[in-house]
Amino acid sequence: MKALLCHEFGSTENLKLTTTESPKPQKGQLVISVKACGVNFPDSLIIQNKYQFKPELPFAPGGEVAGIVKEIGEGIDHLKVGDRVFSLTGWGGFAEEVLADGYKTLPIPEGMDFITAATTMYTCGTSLHALKQRAQLKEGETLLVLGAAGGVGLAAVQIGKLMGAKVIAAASTDEKLALCKEKGADEVINYSTEDLRERIKALTDNRGVDVVYDPVGDRFSEPSVRSLAWQGRYLVVGFAGGAPASIPLNLPLLKGASIVGVFWGAFAQKQPKDSMTNFQQILAWIKSGQLNQHIHHQYPLSEGTQAIQDLMERKVMGKNVVVID
């Protein structure tokens, strides 16, 4: 099979399209013939050896796949060869075949295509967990989404609206903000040209926001925490903007506020029933047309390196996807 392998940690230049042996499933595993693989920010981190999980070299990036079951190991009874499935693999998805764990693999619902199936679990799973379990977002509250035109950001904008919140989307260009408005944002902030904190004050009559959803970090973190309303919740989702920021701890003290970590992967592993309930809700929203992913671009496997590079350079609105023919 062909795979886009990382032989040395570092830049995307280290990814090489290689012919390698097909994987073999062990107990509790299966092999998926990959049709599509979503591109996510962790893919850029894992090839630099900066992610929580550190696979052995060589490996292919790509942790969110959709395809057809090719082979099944012992101990899996909810799937069969030939089933259309989607799975969270952690890595390995930039390949014609990938090894997956049975408990992280589900049948694709009828009517859902491979592209949708490969671009839903990470972004929507993270965002619903963040807003539901971690922030406990309530109807009528105000939600600020940073990096709102990215994959998790657009998911948070849509899910926030579905949960009944007023959504303020913040992003770096007017083009990105236009997409956020299209997806349901009530108000927008261009933090390249506007003062984030002053704009939040104007939009909330100086009250502040109840919840901040922050996958960006860096220079936007502190002004966002300062913009929380009384008993607000600041969600630490990721650090696409660079290094984690240092937050003065007197800020949450004075506001009675909470700084809340969001690690959806651990949640799905430690609270599988709650995660499955979330996922059923996500699928229902997708089926009804209330929730949909914006696909920025589709890349063949041979251009998978560019798919990650474009994400790292902030050129992507919504999700990139690698399509394997």
C-alpha positions, 0 to 999 in steps of 0.5 A: 500500500501507499502511505505518506510517512514521517521518517524524521520529526520536524517539518512537513518536508519530512513526509514522503509518499512511500510504498509499505506493507499493509497492516495486520490486525491483532485482537480488538483491531481492524484494517480499514481501506481509507477513502478519506482522512480529515486534517486536524491541528494535531497532525501538524504537532505530531510530525514535530513530536509536540503532541501528547501521543508520540508514535514510533517512526516511521508513521503516517499522520492522520487520526480521523478516517472514513473507509471500508473494513478490509479485515477484522481481528478477534473480538470485534462483533459490531462490524464486518468486512465490507462495512462503511466505517469511520474511526479515530486512529490517532495517526496512520490515516494518510495511507491507503490502509490503516489499523484501527481499534474496534472500540474507536470505530463505528458504522457510517450512518446511512446517507452520510458520505465519506468526506462528512464522516472523515471530518466530523468526529474531532471538531464536533466531538471536541466542541460539543464536549467543551460546551456541554460537559465543560462549560455547561453552556446555558440557553441565553448565555453569550459565547465568544469563539476565538479562531472561529473560522477553523475546524473546531471554531466553526463547529463551536459556532454552530453548536453554540447556536443550537444550544441557544447561546448568543455567539460572537465569532472572532477571526483574523480576516473579513472573509473568515468572519463572513463564513462565521456569519453564514454558519450562524454567528450573531456578531463578529470581531476581526482581531487583526483590525479591532481591539478584542477587549474593547469590541467585546465590551461594546457588544455586551454593554460592558457585561462581558461574555459567559463562555470563551472557547479558545483553540488559539491561545497566545496573545488572545488568552489574557484579554479574553479572560479579562472579558469574562462576565461574573462566573464566566468560563474560559475553555482551554481548547488548544494553542494554534496561535503558539505557546500557551499563555500565562494568565494572572490568577487574580483575574478568575478570582475577581470574576468568580470565573473558571479556567477549564481544560478541554481534552476530548480524547481523554473524555471519550476514553474515560466517559464512553457512554457520555461521549456516545450520547454526544455523538448521537446528538451530533449525528442527529444534527447532521442528519437534520441539516442543522450542523454541517462541516465547511470543506476548504479543500480536498487533496489527493494522498500525494498532496497530503503534505500541502494539506497540513502545510496550508493548515499550519499557515492559517489558510484553511477555513473549516476542514481540509480533507485528504481523499484516497482513490 
